[in-house]
Amino acid sequence: MSTQVMLSNRGLRLGAGLPERGREDAAARRSAHHAVTLRTATPSEAPALHALIAAHLEEGRLLPRAVEELQVHAGRFVVAVRGRHIVGCAELAPLNAKTAEVRSLVVDRRARGLGIGRRMVDELQHEARVAGYERLCAFAHEPGYFVRMGFSIVPHTWVPEKIAHDCSSCSLFRRCGQHAVILPLTRAARATVAAAAEPAAAATAALEG
């Protein structure tokens, strides 16, 4: 993964048109935004990754991870760092030669609202393309978050690799409430996923309605 990617506000004038207090708050958010960098995790940071994931398990959106597993797969994680602290992480987990999954995507509550989650997904998307994957998938309770980043909601059966690798052995199999989403990374994959565009749009409208 690429290292030390500075997060920018893409030219957004956060303080434009706001009263003085609003401009001060916007300046503070902008300063915090610039203070966050993305880089690849190291094996020594496995305990920090574990602590971040474990601290947010009660939200019901993450699966537990073992420290030993995180240590082995640390190189697959992009981490968001502010100062000396890891405030976000996400893993690019291969399912097969064509499909990779965004796993363990989490941003610390105190660092939310800065676009860190989207930046990490963008970084993983870039890494997936470079690695030659044809599609990127995720499983989410709130698929609208991924749909806004270009993913499409598809039937779980479209990702049989995930079902075989994780779902079939999970105690919540068939009742976890998660939705499968896919982002095609090649022209051929886009053509395939286009077949699910209409039901995906209907499902998203129902979820957000």
Buried (B, 14 or more C-beta within 10 A) or exposed (E): BEEEBEBEBEEEEBBEEBEEEEBEBBEEBBEBBEBBBBBBBBEEBBEBBBEBBBEBEEEEEBBEBEEEEBBEBBEBBBBBBBEEEBBBBBBBBBBBEBBBBBBBBBBBEEBEEBBBBBBBBBBBBBBBEEEEBBBBBBBBEEBBBBBEBEBBBBEBEBBEBBBEBBBEEEEEEEEBEBBBBBBBBBEEBBEBBEEBEEEBEEBBEEEEE
